[in-house]
Amino acid sequence: MESASSKPHAICIPLPAQGHINPMFKLAKLLHLKGFHITFVHTEFNQRRLLTSRGPDFLKGLPDFMFETISDGLPSTNPRGILDLPSLCQKLPVHGLSSFRKLITKLNSSSGVPPVSCIVSDGVMSFTMEAAKEFGIPEIVLFTPSACGLLGYLHFQELKDRGYFPLKDESCLTNGYLDTIIDWIPGMGAVRLKDLPTFIRTTNPDDTMFNYNVQSVNNSMKAKGLILNTFDELEQEALDVIKTKFQKLYTIGPLSKLHQQLCGPDPVK
């Protein structure tokens, strides 16, 4: 039997939103099944919510599948989630990075826990790459959108440069402007403006979410590897384009199906 100290140790850290946590958790369980020691990172706020809703034993985990937390920097009265996503994205890179550094130090000095050998972060949690670089730990990113969605994010800056962002005024949301054809993004054919990620739908040139995604996604492309929750037959053209920019690309989707096949039905609904 493999000793705990000899296991590869992956920190899995999703964006603290349900559509990001669930895929990362499935990936973490698959890695655990393959012999990894896992540390799964929630924000302190989400950890408290889980313990309140599921009971004190819900996050006890296993000796080689642990749960830890970082701070998101927001006061306890903030609603989080989609109700105030901009505030979360402003605070998290600062406060999250500081507490993430402390977490890595704690894990690497804990007896019975193998040293951290890699970080698997969400594609829009790229502040973790700064800590990874400081500690000399390789980082791989998981993008939860489709390959086409990732291409959309990667072209946000060009959409801005070409004048599609910001919207001229609020009427652009309802007057048919969002049906404008965008046919110059490689691998996507002719799509409408409204088919692209929704963070472009604002009149504010300094929109927090637009700028956060531009910075995060472009930073994440510096990671050692890229995991996409898709499969080649579904998005071949988009994936071929991404591979020209990022050769270490791993398509492992659909994660839900793979998780069900290897881990069985998920008891948490």
Residue pairs with C-beta under 8 A, 6 or more apart in sequence:
2 35
4 37
4 63
4 64
4 112
4 113
4 114
5 112
5 114
6 114
7 35
7 36
7 37
7 64
7 114
8 35
8 36
8 37
8 114
8 117
8 118
9 36
9 37
9 38
9 39
9 107
9 113
9 114
9 115
9 116
9 117
9 118
10 28
10 31
10 36
10 37
10 38
10 39
10 116
10 117
10 118
10 119
10 120
11 39
11 41
11 103
11 104
11 107
11 116
11 118
11 119
11 120
12 24
12 25
12 27
12 28
12 31
12 38
12 39
12 40
12 41
12 120
12 121
13 24
13 40
13 41
13 70
13 100
13 119
13 120
13 121
13 122
13 125
13 128
14 20
14 21
14 23
14 24
14 25
14 41
14 121
14 122
14 125
14 142
15 21
15 122
15 124
15 125
16 42
16 43
16 45
16 46
16 72
16 80
16 88
16 92
17 81
17 82
17 85
19 144
20 122
20 124
20 144
21 42
21 46
23 142
23 144
23 229
23 255
24 40
24 120
24 122
24 142
24 144
25 40
26 255
26 256
26 258
26 259
26 263
26 266
27 120
27 142
27 227
27 252
27 255
28 38
28 40
28 65
28 120
29 38
29 65
29 259
29 263
30 255
30 258
30 259
30 262
30 263
31 38
31 120
32 38
32 64
32 65
33 262
33 263
37 64
37 65
37 113
37 114
38 64
38 65
38 66
39 66
39 67
39 68
39 103
39 107
39 116
40 61
40 65
40 66
40 67
40 68
41 67
41 68
41 69
41 70
41 100
41 103
42 50
42 59
42 67
42 68
42 69
43 69
43 70
43 71
43 72
43 92
43 96
44 69
44 70
44 71
44 72
45 72
45 74
45 76
45 80
46 80
47 59
47 67
47 69
50 58
50 59
51 58
51 59
59 67
61 67
63 112
66 113
68 103
68 106
68 107
69 99
70 95
70 96
70 99
70 100
70 103
71 95
71 96
71 98
71 99
72 80
72 88
72 91
72 92
72 95
72 96
73 91
73 92
73 94
73 95
73 96
74 80
74 84
74 87
74 88
74 91
78 84
78 87
78 88
80 88
81 88
85 209
86 208
86 209
86 212
89 208
89 209
89 212
90 208
90 212
92 125
92 127
93 127
96 125
96 127
96 128
97 127
97 128
97 130
97 131
100 127
100 128
100 131
101 131
101 134
104 116
104 131
104 135
104 137
107 113
107 115
107 116
108 115
108 116
108 135
116 135
116 137
117 137
117 138
118 137
118 138
118 139
118 140
119 128
119 131
119 132
119 137
119 138
119 139
119 140
120 139
120 140
120 141
120 142
120 227
121 128
121 129
121 139
121 140
121 141
121 142
121 220
121 223
122 141
122 142
122 143
122 144
123 141
123 142
123 143
123 144
123 150
123 216
123 217
123 220
123 226
124 212
124 213
124 216
124 217
124 220
125 216
126 141
126 215
126 216
126 217
126 219
126 220
127 216
128 139
129 139
129 219
129 220
129 222
129 223
131 137
132 138
132 139
138 224
138 225
139 223
139 224
140 223
140 224
140 225
140 226
140 227
141 220
141 223
141 225
141 226
141 227
142 227
142 228
142 229
143 149
143 150
143 220
143 226
143 227
143 228
143 229
144 229
145 153
145 197
146 228
146 229
146 230
146 235
146 238
147 187
147 228
147 230
147 235
147 238
147 239
147 242
147 251
148 187
148 188
148 191
148 235
148 238
149 197
150 217
150 228
150 238
150 242
151 185
151 186
151 187
151 188
151 238
151 241
151 242
152 185
152 188
152 195
152 196
152 197
153 197
153 213
153 214
153 217
154 217
154 218
154 221
154 245
155 185
156 165
156 197
156 199
156 200
156 210
156 213
156 214
156 217
157 214
157 218
159 165
159 182
159 196
159 200
160 166
160 210
164 180
164 182
164 193
164 200
165 200
165 202
165 205
165 210
166 202
166 203
166 204
166 205
166 207
166 210
167 173
167 177
167 200
167 201
167 202
167 203
168 203
169 203
170 203
171 177
172 178
172 203
173 201
177 193
178 192
178 193
178 194
178 201
179 192
179 193
179 194
180 192
180 193
181 190
181 191
181 192
182 188
182 190
182 191
182 192
182 193
182 195
182 196
183 189
183 190
183 191
185 191
186 241
187 237
187 238
187 239
187 240
187 241
187 242
188 237
188 238
189 237
193 200
194 201
197 213
199 207
199 209
199 210
199 213
200 210
202 209
202 210
220 226
221 245
221 246
224 248
225 248
225 249
225 250
226 242
226 246
226 248
226 249
226 250
227 250
227 252
228 239
228 242
228 249
228 250
228 251
228 252
228 253
229 252
229 253
229 254
229 255
230 239
230 251
230 253
230 254
231 251
231 253
231 254
232 239
232 251
234 253
239 249
239 251
242 249
243 249
252 258
259 266
260 266
